[in-house]
Amino acid sequence: MKSVKRILIFIVAFIICTNSVSATSLTIKSSASSITKGSTVTITSLISADSGIYTTSGTVKCTGAGVNSSVDLGFEDLNTANRSKSFSLTIKPTTSGTVTCSSSNVRIRELAQASEYALSNKSITITVKEPAVIPPKEYSSNNYLKSLSIEGYEIDFDKNTLEYSIEVENDVEKVNIKATTEDGNATVSGTGEKEVTEGNNKLEVKVTAENGNERTYVINVKVKELDPINVKVDDEEYTVIRKEDVLEAPKNYEKTTVNINGEEVLAYYNSKTKYTLVGLKDKDGNANYYIYDNGKYTLYKEYTFNGITLYLTEKNVDIPSFKKTSFNYAEDSLEGYKFADDNLIKKTYALDDTDLQNFYLFYAVNIETGEESLYQYDPSEGTVQKYSASMMNLLEMYKNEANRNFILFVVVSVVLVLLIVIKIVTSIIKKKKDNNGISKKRKLNVKEIDL
């Protein structure tokens, strides 16, 4: 019997304690306890209850390190379906220091309690640090080679010597260049197998330092020539190229030969333009095609404008209203004509600058048709078209008419000046006559008085 009483007392005490000790609480946590200035952190406030929650209220406010933000803990659910409710606040400190997030006036009403009651306030801190200062990376300026060699040949390499020369046999078509840099962060270009042809071949090995500084080493590879044919162009010595594939074969040309210094050499002929091209190489190994005409050589260079392949010709002619000038295309400076700024014509006929001044004219031969024409080049669009003769006539008409207007203006001005002069002279003569009449009248009056 005593044992049963003890058990009953224990059960009653347990029930009483359970009802009086509540697990309801407020917790505040942050996604990070330490952050750097400018980073974001999320603050989560959690209200937990033993039974379903009717309502909550209160505030969690975060201040410090440039932060002044808060979140409202207000919540209402008449169904009491939740035993916990969370609230989040994301902050972004703008200075270093400490952010403190504290709750205030937090209250709850839950199903297991007869009335609303307050929860204990909580507080947390977040440390805000300055971002780590990363010193700027210092890039190496070392652009020296550690080694430079040509496979099968010897050169006396010194990193401070930038130019070297070797001579190879006539049947050598390629050389293999090897190089290493002093600095592992530097890069090198121009190594590996390089094709060479008869005469001098200027090969460049470029070293680029980590900071972008460049240094160029030059290797002059002279391929021995079998009885080289030398010619002069503008007092400069060139060597005739006799092998194919040294220069890319020009389009619209057929392979042929010409006799130079008593020897048949490789050439190319265009039946439309009647041009014969031969390859020449200068002392630095630069190879180009030249127009060959009875022992004379003229540099030949094609330019392609929107599908039209042209060879520019130089003509010493006058184009009405245009002046001779130069313009840039494909990194070359070309000769042409540009509209002469005639203010009188522009003012009289209101011609727009873009109509007359923003294009160039040049004479050229169409490689496909052999026709020579005057072309108009628009640098803004990179397009070329045949220049209209009617436009030239129109400009000449404008100019002639402007000249006529100017002459008419001069004539009218002269006539007006003469009329003004005549009027002035007439006025002076009339005034003199009037003065003479008055003088005579006065003399008569005097005589009458004497009488």
FENTA-V530236 format. One record per residue. RES is the residue in one small letter. PSI is psi in whole degrees, -180 to 180 (* if undefined). OMEGA is omega in whole degrees, 0 to 359 (NA if undefined). Layout:
res-><RES & RES>
psi-><PSI & PSI>
omega-><OMEGA & OMEGA>
This chain:
res-><m & k & s & v & k & r & i & l & i & f & i & v & a & f & i & i & c & t & n & s & v & s & a & t & s & l & t & i & k & s & s & a & s & s & i & t & k & g & s & t & v & t & i & t & s & l & i & s & a & d & s & g & i & y & t & t & s & g & t & v & k & c & t & g & a & g & v & n & s & s & v & d & l & g & f & e & d & l & n & t & a & n & r & s & k & s & f & s & l & t & i & k & p & t & t & s & g & t & v & t & c & s & s & s & n & v & r & i & r & e & l & a & q & a & s & e & y & a & l & s & n & k & s & i & t & i & t & v & k & e & p & a & v & i & p & p & k & e & y & s & s & n & n & y & l & k & s & l & s & i & e & g & y & e & i & d & f & d & k & n & t & l & e & y & s & i & e & v & e & n & d & v & e & k & v & n & i & k & a & t & t & e & d & g & n & a & t & v & s & g & t & g & e & k & e & v & t & e & g & n & n & k & l & e & v & k & v & t & a & e & n & g & n & e & r & t & y & v & i & n & v & k & v & k & e & l & d & p & i & n & v & k & v & d & d & e & e & y & t & v & i & r & k & e & d & v & l & e & a & p & k & n & y & e & k & t & t & v & n & i & n & g & e & e & v & l & a & y & y & n & s & k & t & k & y & t & l & v & g & l & k & d & k & d & g & n & a & n & y & y & i & y & d & n & g & k & y & t & l & y & k & e & y & t & f & n & g & i & t & l & y & l & t & e & k & n & v & d & i & p & s & f & k & k & t & s & f & n & y & a & e & d & s & l & e & g & y & k & f & a & d & d & n & l & i & k & k & t & y & a & l & d & d & t & d & l & q & n & f & y & l & f & y & a & v & n & i & e & t & g & e & e & s & l & y & q & y & d & p & s & e & g & t & v & q & k & y & s & a & s & m & m & n & l & l & e & m & y & k & n & e & a & n & r & n & f & i & l & f & v & v & v & s & v & v & l & v & l & l & i & v & i & k & i & v & t & s & i & i & k & k & k & k & d & n & n & g & i & s & k & k & r & k & l & n & v & k & e & i & d & l>
psi-><-46 & -35 & -41 & -42 & -43 & -41 & -42 & -43 & -41 & -42 & -45 & -44 & -39 & -43 & -42 & -44 & -40 & -41 & -29 & -26 & 107 & 144 & 4 & 134 & 168 & 131 & 145 & 126 & 155 & 153 & -16 & 142 & -15 & 130 & 170 & 153 & 134 & -11 & 163 & 153 & 144 & 129 & 125 & 124 & 127 & 123 & 121 & 146 & 159 & -29 & -177 & 142 & 129 & -61 & 156 & 159 & 166 & -175 & 145 & 122 & 138 & 128 & 158 & 154 & 38 & 10 & 138 & 80 & 157 & 162 & 136 & 129 & 21 & 135 & 147 & 132 & 101 & -15 & -11 & 46 & -18 & 141 & 1 & 155 & 131 & 151 & 136 & 151 & 124 & 129 & 159 & 96 & 140 & -9 & 167 & 163 & -142 & 134 & 128 & 127 & 117 & 146 & 157 & 142 & 41 & 124 & 157 & 148 & 125 & 169 & -37 & -6 & 151 & -26 & 172 & 148 & 164 & 151 & 152 & 140 & 149 & 160 & 143 & 163 & 148 & 129 & 131 & 121 & 156 & 145 & 145 & 132 & 114 & 115 & 143 & 141 & 134 & 118 & 138 & 141 & 8 & 112 & 34 & 151 & 145 & -33 & 151 & 127 & 158 & 119 & 124 & -3 & 156 & 136 & 147 & 89 & 137 & 131 & -23 & -9 & 121 & -8 & 138 & 158 & 138 & 159 & 134 & 165 & 164 & -28 & 1 & 126 & -18 & 150 & 151 & 114 & 132 & 142 & 148 & 152 & 154 & -41 & 127 & -19 & -8 & 157 & 155 & 141 & 159 & 7 & 176 & -168 & 131 & 135 & 143 & 153 & 174 & 143 & -162 & 138 & 117 & 110 & 135 & 136 & 116 & 131 & 126 & 119 & 169 & -30 & 4 & -10 & 140 & 149 & 133 & 126 & 135 & 133 & 117 & 110 & 110 & 115 & 123 & 137 & 145 & 105 & 67 & 146 & 114 & 137 & 164 & 135 & 117 & 45 & 9 & 142 & 134 & 158 & 134 & 132 & 125 & -13 & 148 & 164 & -2 & -42 & 146 & 132 & 129 & 143 & 153 & 16 & 147 & 143 & 137 & -166 & 155 & 157 & 116 & 123 & 39 & 9 & 137 & 125 & 162 & 137 & 171 & 140 & 138 & 117 & -21 & -49 & -18 & 20 & 141 & 124 & 138 & 154 & 133 & 147 & 134 & -178 & -21 & 2 & 7 & 125 & 139 & 162 & 146 & 144 & 125 & 125 & 99 & 51 & -1 & 146 & 129 & 127 & 131 & 125 & 123 & 150 & 135 & 118 & 116 & 51 & -7 & 124 & 121 & 150 & 117 & 134 & 148 & 127 & 133 & 75 & 161 & 130 & 124 & 131 & 9 & 153 & 152 & 138 & -170 & 157 & 161 & 137 & 132 & 43 & 13 & 153 & 119 & 152 & 138 & -158 & 147 & 150 & 131 & 127 & 95 & 97 & -34 & -45 & -43 & -43 & -39 & -40 & 8 & 45 & 133 & 142 & -41 & -24 & -31 & -28 & -17 & 31 & 167 & 153 & 147 & 152 & 139 & 158 & 128 & 116 & -29 & -30 & -20 & 3 & 136 & 130 & 168 & 127 & 154 & 127 & 126 & 104 & -26 & -31 & -12 & 27 & 156 & 142 & 160 & 140 & 135 & 128 & -29 & -34 & -40 & -42 & -39 & -44 & -40 & -39 & -45 & -43 & -45 & -43 & -38 & -39 & -42 & -42 & -38 & -43 & -44 & -41 & -42 & -44 & -48 & -41 & -42 & -44 & -44 & -42 & -44 & -43 & -43 & -42 & -45 & -43 & -42 & -46 & -43 & -43 & -41 & -44 & -44 & -41 & -40 & -42 & -45 & -41 & -40 & -39 & -42 & -40 & -45 & -41 & -39 & -38 & -41 & -41 & -37 & -43 & -40 & -38 & -41 & -36 & *>
omega-><177 & 180 & 180 & 178 & 180 & 181 & 180 & 178 & 181 & 181 & 179 & 180 & 180 & 180 & 180 & 181 & 181 & 181 & 185 & 180 & 184 & 175 & 179 & 184 & 174 & 175 & 177 & 180 & 176 & 180 & 176 & 180 & 180 & 181 & 175 & 179 & 180 & 177 & 179 & 177 & 182 & 178 & 180 & 177 & 183 & 174 & 180 & 181 & 178 & 183 & 183 & 184 & 172 & 184 & 171 & 177 & 180 & 184 & 168 & 184 & 179 & 180 & 177 & 178 & 178 & 182 & 173 & 184 & 180 & 177 & 180 & 181 & 180 & 181 & 180 & 178 & 183 & 178 & 181 & 183 & 184 & 174 & 176 & 179 & 181 & 179 & 183 & 179 & 179 & 182 & 180 & 180 & 180 & 176 & 176 & 181 & 182 & 173 & 177 & 178 & 185 & 177 & 176 & 175 & 180 & 180 & 182 & 168 & 182 & 187 & 187 & 182 & 184 & 183 & 178 & 178 & 184 & 175 & 180 & 179 & 179 & 181 & 175 & 178 & 176 & 179 & 180 & 182 & 173 & 177 & 179 & 180 & 179 & 181 & 180 & 181 & 176 & 182 & 182 & 177 & 183 & 178 & 178 & 170 & 174 & 179 & 177 & 181 & 174 & 185 & 179 & 181 & 182 & 171 & 180 & 187 & 171 & 187 & 180 & 178 & 189 & 182 & 182 & 180 & 173 & 177 & 181 & 182 & 185 & 184 & 179 & 181 & 181 & 170 & 182 & 183 & 177 & 181 & 173 & 182 & 175 & 182 & 181 & 179 & 178 & 178 & 181 & 177 & 180 & 178 & 181 & 182 & 179 & 180 & 177 & 179 & 181 & 182 & 183 & 177 & 182 & 182 & 184 & 173 & 186 & 178 & 179 & 180 & 181 & 180 & 176 & 178 & 183 & 174 & 184 & 173 & 183 & 175 & 176 & 179 & 180 & 178 & 181 & 179 & 175 & 182 & 183 & 177 & 182 & 177 & 179 & 176 & 182 & 177 & 175 & 183 & 179 & 176 & 180 & 179 & 183 & 182 & 173 & 175 & 172 & 173 & 178 & 181 & 182 & 178 & 178 & 178 & 178 & 181 & 178 & 176 & 173 & 181 & 177 & 181 & 176 & 181 & 177 & 181 & 181 & 178 & 179 & 185 & 177 & 184 & 180 & 183 & 185 & 178 & 171 & 183 & 171 & 179 & 177 & 179 & 180 & 185 & 178 & 178 & 178 & 184 & 178 & 173 & 176 & 174 & 181 & 180 & 177 & 176 & 177 & 183 & 177 & 181 & 181 & 178 & 180 & 174 & 180 & 178 & 179 & 174 & 180 & 180 & 187 & 170 & 184 & 178 & 180 & 179 & 179 & 182 & 177 & 175 & 182 & 176 & 178 & 177 & 182 & 181 & 177 & 178 & 183 & 174 & 179 & 177 & 177 & 175 & 185 & 180 & 179 & 183 & 178 & 182 & 178 & 185 & 180 & 185 & 181 & 179 & 182 & 182 & 183 & 186 & 175 & 178 & 183 & 177 & 184 & 180 & 190 & 190 & 185 & 172 & 182 & 174 & 175 & 175 & 180 & 177 & 175 & 186 & 183 & 182 & 182 & 182 & 175 & 183 & 172 & 184 & 177 & 181 & 177 & 184 & 181 & 180 & 181 & 183 & 180 & 174 & 178 & 181 & 184 & 178 & 180 & 178 & 178 & 179 & 179 & 179 & 179 & 178 & 178 & 183 & 180 & 181 & 177 & 178 & 179 & 178 & 179 & 179 & 178 & 178 & 180 & 181 & 179 & 180 & 180 & 180 & 179 & 180 & 179 & 179 & 179 & 180 & 180 & 180 & 180 & 181 & 179 & 180 & 181 & 181 & 180 & 181 & 179 & 179 & 179 & 180 & 178 & 179 & 179 & 181 & 179 & 181 & 179 & 179 & 179 & 180 & 180 & 179 & 180 & 180 & 179 & 179 & NA>
